[in-house]
């Protein structure tokens, strides 16, 4: 059985549904259990009037290696930046 995970990121929740090989939702998080039986196309096209900023995507994405490489690079840059800030901080400034 080939199942795929479809994630939904909304401003007020993060949830997922599982679609089967027929592209039908077979499992869903409680907050979106009304999607059970929906087609994956309906899930991707669904937008309640108040939720224009929903993000719907398959996980893992087809380009997972690219996504992870980008996130790892961003994290390394952030760690470097934070390290520079720590070096610049003077002990007297922490009082």
BELHU-V357138 format. One record per residue. N is the residue number from 1. PHI is phi as a letter, one per 30 degrees, with the letter a starting at -180 (none if undefined). PSI is psi in radians with two decimals (999 if undefined). OMEGA is omega in whole degrees, -180 to 180 (* if undefined). Layout:
N,PHI,PSI,OMEGA + N,PHI,PSI,OMEGA
This chain:
1,none,2.24,-179 + 2,c,1.87,179 + 3,c,2.61,178 + 4,b,2.62,179 + 5,c,2.28,175 + 6,c,2.07,-178 + 7,c,2.56,177 + 8,b,2.06,175 + 9,c,2.08,178 + 10,b,2.86,-179 + 11,e,-0.49,-175 + 12,c,0.02,174 + 13,a,2.83,172 + 14,b,2.20,-176 + 15,a,3.13,-179 + 16,a,2.76,171 + 17,b,2.74,176 + 18,c,2.25,177 + 19,c,2.51,-179 + 20,d,-2.99,-177 + 21,d,-0.30,176 + 22,c,0.14,-179 + 23,i,0.66,178 + 24,c,2.42,178 + 25,d,2.12,-179 + 26,c,-0.32,175 + 27,b,2.60,-179 + 28,a,2.62,174 + 29,d,2.64,-177 + 30,e,-0.66,-177 + 31,d,-0.35,180 + 32,b,0.54,-178 + 33,d,-0.24,176 + 34,d,-0.21,180 + 35,d,-0.09,179 + 36,e,2.28,-180 + 37,i,-0.18,179 + 38,d,2.75,172 + 39,d,2.74,180 + 40,d,-0.56,177 + 41,d,-0.70,179 + 42,d,-0.68,178 + 43,d,-0.81,-178 + 44,d,-0.55,-178 + 45,c,-0.21,-176 + 46,d,2.24,174 + 47,b,1.87,175 + 48,d,2.72,-176 + 49,e,-0.62,-176 + 50,d,-0.04,-172 + 51,b,1.03,180 + 52,d,-0.22,-177 + 53,c,0.48,172 + 54,d,2.51,174 + 55,c,2.13,-178 + 56,c,2.28,-177 + 57,a,2.69,174 + 58,d,2.54,172 + 59,b,2.27,-3 + 60,d,2.61,178 + 61,d,2.76,180 + 62,e,-0.53,-178 + 63,c,0.77,-175 + 64,e,-0.73,-179 + 65,d,-0.72,178 + 66,d,-0.76,-180 + 67,d,-0.82,-178 + 68,d,-0.66,178 + 69,d,-0.73,179 + 70,d,-0.78,179 + 71,d,-0.71,179 + 72,d,-0.67,178 + 73,d,-0.73,178 + 74,d,-0.71,179 + 75,d,-0.74,178 + 76,d,-0.72,179 + 77,d,-0.69,179 + 78,d,-0.73,178 + 79,d,-0.72,178 + 80,d,-0.79,-180 + 81,d,-0.77,179 + 82,d,-0.65,177 + 83,d,-0.68,177 + 84,d,-0.68,179 + 85,d,-0.71,179 + 86,d,-0.69,179 + 87,d,-0.60,-178 + 88,d,-0.39,-178 + 89,d,2.33,178 + 90,c,2.41,-179 + 91,e,-0.59,180 + 92,d,-0.40,179 + 93,d,-0.29,-176 + 94,d,-0.07,-179 + 95,d,999,*
